[in-house]
């Protein structure tokens, strides 16, 4: 299974899978015109990862700005991962937000409520 690596742009985050610690990170801005074009390759990669024997995945969000359509795709991604977790995959989610960014903190807590099985950490950090 090839690791995923998508370079960030002005409107899309960097997406990187680090195999030695099973971490899939999305970092940066998430304000594309069409959020589906950003999330489809990520979801396809996750599906292939689990189909090819992957058992563990840690999803790390480090987003400092995202739009409404991206928020909906984040929820969809989390729900899809929740289905995998319900079927025995070991998945965790870490939502990091910049110190003082109450909106991002509240969003992370709201997203955490959207999943039933996966543990979600909402963590304040100094700077993204």
C-alpha positions as a Markdown table, in Angstrom:
| # | Residue | x | y | z |
|---|---|---|---|---|
| 1 | Unk | 0.0 | 0.0 | 0.0 |
| 2 | Unk | 1.5 | 3.3 | -1.1 |
| 3 | Unk | 1.4 | 6.1 | 1.5 |
| 4 | Unk | -0.7 | 9.1 | 0.5 |
| 5 | Unk | 1.0 | 12.5 | 0.1 |
| 6 | Unk | -0.9 | 15.5 | -1.3 |
| 7 | Unk | 0.8 | 18.9 | -1.3 |
| 8 | Unk | -1.0 | 21.8 | 0.2 |
| 9 | Unk | -2.2 | 24.7 | -1.9 |
| 10 | Unk | -3.7 | 28.0 | -1.1 |
| 11 | Unk | -7.1 | 26.4 | -0.5 |
| 12 | Unk | -6.3 | 22.8 | 0.4 |
| 13 | Unk | -4.4 | 21.2 | 3.2 |
| 14 | Unk | -1.3 | 19.0 | 3.0 |
| 15 | Unk | -2.4 | 15.4 | 3.4 |
| 16 | Unk | 0.3 | 12.9 | 4.6 |
| 17 | Unk | 0.3 | 9.4 | 5.9 |
| 18 | Unk | 3.2 | 8.5 | 8.2 |
| 19 | Unk | 3.3 | 4.6 | 8.1 |
| 20 | Unk | 5.6 | 4.2 | 11.2 |
| 21 | Unk | 2.9 | 5.6 | 13.5 |
| 22 | Unk | -0.2 | 5.0 | 11.4 |
| 23 | Unk | -1.0 | 8.8 | 11.3 |
| 24 | Unk | -3.0 | 10.4 | 8.5 |
| 25 | Unk | -2.6 | 14.2 | 8.9 |
| 26 | Unk | -4.6 | 17.0 | 7.2 |
| 27 | Unk | -2.9 | 20.3 | 7.9 |
| 28 | Unk | -3.6 | 23.8 | 6.5 |
| 29 | Unk | -6.5 | 25.6 | 5.0 |
| 30 | Unk | -9.6 | 23.8 | 3.7 |
| 31 | Unk | -11.5 | 26.2 | 1.5 |
| 32 | Unk | -11.8 | 24.6 | -1.9 |
| 33 | Unk | -14.4 | 25.4 | -4.4 |
| 34 | Unk | -15.4 | 21.8 | -4.5 |
| 35 | Unk | -14.7 | 19.9 | -1.3 |
| 36 | Unk | -15.5 | 16.6 | -2.9 |
| 37 | Unk | -12.3 | 16.8 | -5.0 |
| 38 | Unk | -10.2 | 17.1 | -1.9 |
| 39 | Unk | -12.0 | 14.3 | 0.1 |
| 40 | Unk | -12.5 | 11.7 | -2.6 |
| 41 | Unk | -8.8 | 10.7 | -2.9 |
| 42 | Unk | -8.5 | 10.7 | 0.9 |
| 43 | Unk | -11.6 | 8.4 | 1.3 |
| 44 | Unk | -10.4 | 6.2 | -1.6 |
| 45 | Unk | -7.0 | 5.9 | 0.0 |
| 46 | Unk | -8.6 | 5.0 | 3.4 |
| 47 | Unk | -10.8 | 2.4 | 1.8 |
| 48 | Unk | -7.8 | 0.8 | 0.1 |
| 49 | Unk | -5.7 | 1.0 | 3.2 |
| 50 | Unk | -8.2 | -1.0 | 5.2 |
| 51 | Unk | -9.0 | -3.4 | 2.3 |
| 52 | Unk | -5.2 | -4.2 | 2.0 |
| 53 | Unk | -4.9 | -5.2 | 5.6 |
| 54 | Unk | -4.5 | -1.9 | 7.6 |
| 55 | Unk | -5.8 | -2.3 | 11.1 |
| 56 | Unk | -4.8 | 1.0 | 12.8 |
| 57 | Unk | -5.3 | 4.6 | 11.7 |
| 58 | Unk | -4.8 | 7.8 | 13.6 |
| 59 | Unk | -6.4 | 10.8 | 11.9 |
| 60 | Unk | -4.9 | 14.2 | 12.8 |
| 61 | Unk | -6.6 | 17.4 | 11.9 |
| 62 | Unk | -4.6 | 20.6 | 12.0 |
| 63 | Unk | -6.9 | 22.9 | 10.1 |
| 64 | Unk | -6.7 | 26.6 | 10.7 |
| 65 | Unk | -9.6 | 27.6 | 8.4 |
| 66 | Unk | -12.3 | 25.6 | 6.6 |
| 67 | Unk | -15.5 | 26.4 | 4.9 |
| 68 | Unk | -19.0 | 25.0 | 5.4 |
| 69 | Unk | -18.8 | 22.4 | 2.5 |
| 70 | Unk | -15.6 | 21.1 | 3.9 |
| 71 | Unk | -17.1 | 20.8 | 7.4 |
| 72 | Unk | -19.8 | 18.6 | 5.9 |
| 73 | Unk | -17.1 | 16.4 | 4.3 |
| 74 | Unk | -15.2 | 16.2 | 7.6 |
| 75 | Unk | -18.3 | 14.9 | 9.2 |
| 76 | Unk | -18.8 | 12.3 | 6.4 |
| 77 | Unk | -15.2 | 11.2 | 6.7 |
| 78 | Unk | -15.5 | 10.8 | 10.5 |
| 79 | Unk | -18.7 | 8.8 | 10.1 |
| 80 | Unk | -17.1 | 6.5 | 7.5 |
| 81 | Unk | -14.2 | 5.9 | 9.9 |
| 82 | Unk | -16.7 | 5.2 | 12.7 |
| 83 | Unk | -18.1 | 2.4 | 10.5 |
| 84 | Unk | -14.6 | 0.9 | 10.2 |
| 85 | Unk | -14.1 | 1.2 | 13.9 |
| 86 | Unk | -17.4 | -0.5 | 14.6 |
| 87 | Unk | -16.1 | -3.4 | 12.5 |
| 88 | Unk | -12.9 | -3.8 | 14.6 |
| 89 | Unk | -10.4 | -1.3 | 13.1 |
| 90 | Unk | -8.4 | 0.7 | 15.6 |
| 91 | Unk | -9.0 | 4.3 | 14.8 |
| 92 | Unk | -8.5 | 7.5 | 16.8 |
| 93 | Unk | -9.0 | 11.1 | 15.8 |
| 94 | Unk | -7.1 | 14.1 | 17.2 |
| 95 | Unk | -8.5 | 17.6 | 16.4 |
| 96 | Unk | -5.9 | 20.3 | 17.1 |
| 97 | Unk | -6.8 | 24.0 | 17.2 |
| 98 | Unk | -4.8 | 27.1 | 17.9 |
| 99 | Unk | -4.7 | 28.6 | 21.3 |
| 100 | Unk | -7.6 | 31.1 | 21.6 |
| 101 | Unk | -9.5 | 29.8 | 18.5 |
| 102 | Unk | -12.8 | 29.1 | 20.3 |
| 103 | Unk | -14.7 | 28.5 | 17.0 |
| 104 | Unk | -12.3 | 25.7 | 16.0 |
| 105 | Unk | -12.5 | 24.2 | 19.5 |
| 106 | Unk | -16.3 | 24.2 | 19.4 |
| 107 | Unk | -16.3 | 22.7 | 15.9 |
| 108 | Unk | -13.9 | 19.9 | 17.1 |
| 109 | Unk | -16.2 | 19.1 | 20.0 |
| 110 | Unk | -19.2 | 19.1 | 17.7 |
| 111 | Unk | -17.5 | 16.8 | 15.3 |
| 112 | Unk | -16.6 | 14.5 | 18.1 |
| 113 | Unk | -20.3 | 14.1 | 18.9 |
| 114 | Unk | -20.9 | 12.9 | 15.4 |
| 115 | Unk | -19.0 | 9.6 | 16.0 |
| 116 | Unk | -20.1 | 6.8 | 18.3 |
| 117 | Unk | -17.1 | 4.4 | 18.4 |
| 118 | Unk | -14.0 | 6.4 | 17.7 |
| 119 | Unk | -12.3 | 8.3 | 20.6 |
| 120 | Unk | -11.8 | 12.0 | 19.6 |
| 121 | Unk | -9.3 | 14.3 | 21.3 |
| 122 | Unk | -9.8 | 18.0 | 20.9 |
| 123 | Unk | -6.5 | 19.6 | 21.9 |
| 124 | Unk | -5.4 | 23.2 | 22.1 |
| 125 | Unk | -1.9 | 23.9 | 20.8 |
| 126 | Unk | 0.2 | 27.1 | 20.7 |
| 127 | Unk | 0.3 | 27.5 | 16.9 |
| 128 | Unk | -0.5 | 25.6 | 13.8 |
